[in-house]
Amino acid sequence: MIVRRRWAAAATTAILISAALSHPGPAAARPAADATPITLAATETALVRVQLRDQAQLDRLVAAGADLANRPRARDGRILADLVLTGAQLADLTAQGATATQIVQRAGDGSRHYADSVRAAEARTAAGLRAPAGGQRTTAAAAVDTLAVQQAYWWTTGGQTFLQAQVATTATDDPDVEITVSWRTADGATGSFPLYRFEDSGEYQYHYALPQPVPSRPVQLTATSSLGGVSRAVTPTLWPNAAPPPLPAGYQKDFIDAYLTPVDIQARIRRLARQYRDLVDVIDLPNRTQGYRRNAVAYLGDPAVAAVVVESVRFGDQGMNGVQVRAVDPGRPHRPLTVGYRDRVLTVTLATDAAGKIVSTTDDVAAAINARQANRFRATVEDGSAGLPMPVAGPARLDDGLQGTEVPTRPWTVQALRLGVHRDGSRVGVLAYSQEHAREWATPLVTLEFAERMLANARTDPATRELLEQVDVFVIPTVNPDGANYSFNDYNMQRKNLVNHCVGAARDPRYRTSWGVDVNRNYTVGSYFDGYVGASANCLSGTYAGTAELSEAESGNVIALARAHPNIKFAMNVHSFGGYFMWPPGAYRADGRITLPRPSIDESTLFLDSARRIVGAIAQERGTVTWPSQTGPVADVLYSAAGNSADQLYYELGIFAWDFEVGNDRWNPATGEWEGVGFQPPFDEAHGESQEYAGGLVELVRVARDHAAAEAATG
């Protein structure tokens, strides 16, 4: 049951984003006068697609640690970013020239979609982009630049053909170079569209645009620049131009009925272990997580006037929920400040002067609690209350604020499924893992659908049986169960785990939805601690890297599994949303955008060729195509992600490691726009994602099999 949270939703990145809004830039394009503005209530949180005013505004948001869902994109000369924002933050952005174009998902939508999915199951039991400055610039005296077409791909989905191009100019330092692509189809139709400059970490990369609809198969593409450069004509290539073998009659799929909480996932793992004893082992990973637990906390006083935050040292479920705290007037002069604890009541007796007036401040009270009751409580001055007179207050009840009454509160044992006929390390291993980020509810649906397909069809389909004869498969459906439980029951936009490393004022309960560590920034290779970009030392940031590399149980479990099974040579990390297919390097240093070492030519070829196969398998389900511009190394097609798991698996353990971002943008022919689907779309969309990306994981198993066979044949 999903119930209303007792704690109001915090302004998740307010203290980070506010600083980024204080420097207005030049005016941005505004919507038509008759357009209805998109707004949120001041305390409402949502995932919003925002048209930013300029590159400088984006740079400030990134530097401030804003919660970006994926890489900002260019559309018609505008910069679009998917941001998790409160209404107050959106109002600030709007005041500085940004415009909201789509509410992708509201906080609370996830709970509704989860409930809808459960009801449906029961019924079933059934970085930086820069736009051109203006119109085509013609400068007769300017030197002609040279253009190179880096990508020219086309595909058809849903009856509509799309064309995507990527072009680089040698005039890399000129921010005003404009590039236009012209195309011609087989039946003679022609057209053109502009490309937009893409910079990353202040360095020019190329010009590109979102996929453009064209009437039919394009057969020629050329690019021209405002400096006079003209590319050679190229023939666009079909993307991805790969398809898996056809499914045999009777192939079993569609095992996903509803969104699954970690409790549901645990039950399904037990069921699969019972049902397929000959093909399944369940592995208990070594590091138990904190569990769905938090310290109990209360405001002593009124946060609007003056207050002290009193927090239990132990978790709320360890006998601290319901403990009371009060601040009392002794009613006599010359009384010292005292602190006592009896019968589950913490009493602070305030100090008085000769006239009997209370003289204790908030700082005095916090210091006294910490000095005299350190074994039970910690206290901090509420953010904004430092040095104020301490009021008589309470009694107030400490509470952990958690709403998931059906969730176990004990430390959590993360589990992996091991699938195969030979589960002894003698066969090449494949690892699929998901939900490092708590709010990405569709991702465990992908890995569990994949596991069920492999197991069910191994008994009826010789080709699947052969795969499980030749490949050792490992699946971690939920890497971050504590954060996922919090996302399902308390705050659906939760990205991180539940471990709170904040100190001082950052432990104020108003920031409770910003606590935690980003599990996918907590690994050791290319980490924040080594100077790489894309993670934060701020404990309230969405990309907080933790106190040290591998400080968290969740990240430690992924690496422990891989180290314990050296036959694992291929891995897929399943994330959402946006429709990406990526591999290392995933991080770089700035200045200079110095990436982790690039794979060798042979390994780069393996990454790309395998990607084509897997993207082709994904497209077989409902025509979803991962764009070529979003297929490639993480640092090139998304952003720098310091300390991510794929980099550690690849560089330290020699595993070919990829990342999915499921939940591709959907084309809306009525508006001519690509629209985002969010982290927790209505279940029908999440179900579709589970089916198509599970097919991609099956193809990854074939890739591993074929690679192992080729290596065996050569020696």
DAQUI-V77781 format. One record per run of one state. SS is the DSSP state (2 for helix, 1 for strand, 0 for the rest). FROM is the first residue (numbers start at 0). TO is the last residue. If there is no record, write none. Layout:
ss->SS from->FROM to->TO
ss->SS from->FROM to->TO
This chain:
ss->0 from->0 to->12
ss->2 from->13 to->19
ss->0 from->20 to->43
ss->1 from->44 to->51
ss->0 from->52 to->53
ss->2 from->54 to->62
ss->0 from->63 to->66
ss->1 from->67 to->67
ss->0 from->68 to->71
ss->1 from->72 to->74
ss->0 from->75 to->76
ss->1 from->77 to->85
ss->2 from->86 to->94
ss->0 from->95 to->97
ss->1 from->98 to->105
ss->0 from->106 to->107
ss->2 from->108 to->123
ss->0 from->124 to->127
ss->1 from->128 to->129
ss->0 from->130 to->145
ss->1 from->146 to->156
ss->0 from->157 to->158
ss->1 from->159 to->168
ss->0 from->169 to->177
ss->1 from->178 to->184
ss->0 from->185 to->188
ss->1 from->189 to->199
ss->0 from->200 to->201
ss->1 from->202 to->207
ss->0 from->208 to->210
ss->1 from->211 to->213
ss->0 from->214 to->216
ss->1 from->217 to->224
ss->0 from->225 to->228
ss->1 from->229 to->229
ss->0 from->230 to->232
ss->1 from->233 to->233
ss->0 from->234 to->235
ss->1 from->236 to->237
ss->0 from->238 to->260
ss->2 from->261 to->274
ss->0 from->275 to->278
ss->1 from->279 to->283
ss->0 from->284 to->287
ss->1 from->288 to->288
ss->0 from->289 to->293
ss->1 from->294 to->301
ss->0 from->302 to->304
ss->1 from->305 to->314
ss->2 from->315 to->319
ss->0 from->320 to->322
ss->1 from->323 to->328
ss->0 from->329 to->336
ss->1 from->337 to->341
ss->0 from->342 to->343
ss->1 from->344 to->349
ss->0 from->350 to->350
ss->1 from->351 to->351
ss->0 from->352 to->356
ss->1 from->357 to->357
ss->0 from->358 to->359
ss->1 from->360 to->360
ss->2 from->361 to->371
ss->0 from->372 to->375
ss->1 from->376 to->380
ss->0 from->381 to->387
ss->1 from->388 to->388
ss->0 from->389 to->391
ss->1 from->392 to->396
ss->0 from->397 to->397
ss->1 from->398 to->398
ss->0 from->399 to->410
ss->1 from->411 to->411
ss->0 from->412 to->413
ss->1 from->414 to->418
ss->0 from->419 to->426
ss->1 from->427 to->433
ss->0 from->434 to->441
ss->2 from->442 to->456
ss->0 from->457 to->460
ss->2 from->461 to->469
ss->1 from->470 to->475
ss->0 from->476 to->479
ss->2 from->480 to->488
ss->0 from->489 to->502
ss->2 from->503 to->506
ss->0 from->507 to->507
ss->2 from->508 to->513
ss->0 from->514 to->517
ss->2 from->518 to->520
ss->0 from->521 to->526
ss->2 from->527 to->529
ss->0 from->530 to->534
ss->1 from->535 to->535
ss->0 from->536 to->542
ss->1 from->543 to->543
ss->0 from->544 to->551
ss->2 from->552 to->563
ss->0 from->564 to->566
ss->1 from->567 to->577
ss->0 from->578 to->578
ss->1 from->579 to->582
ss->0 from->583 to->586
ss->1 from->587 to->588
ss->0 from->589 to->592
ss->1 from->593 to->594
ss->0 from->595 to->599
ss->2 from->600 to->621
ss->0 from->622 to->626
ss->2 from->627 to->629
ss->1 from->630 to->632
ss->2 from->633 to->636
ss->0 from->637 to->643
ss->2 from->644 to->652
ss->0 from->653 to->654
ss->1 from->655 to->663
ss->0 from->664 to->664
ss->1 from->665 to->667
ss->0 from->668 to->671
ss->1 from->672 to->674
ss->0 from->675 to->681
ss->2 from->682 to->713
ss->0 from->714 to->714
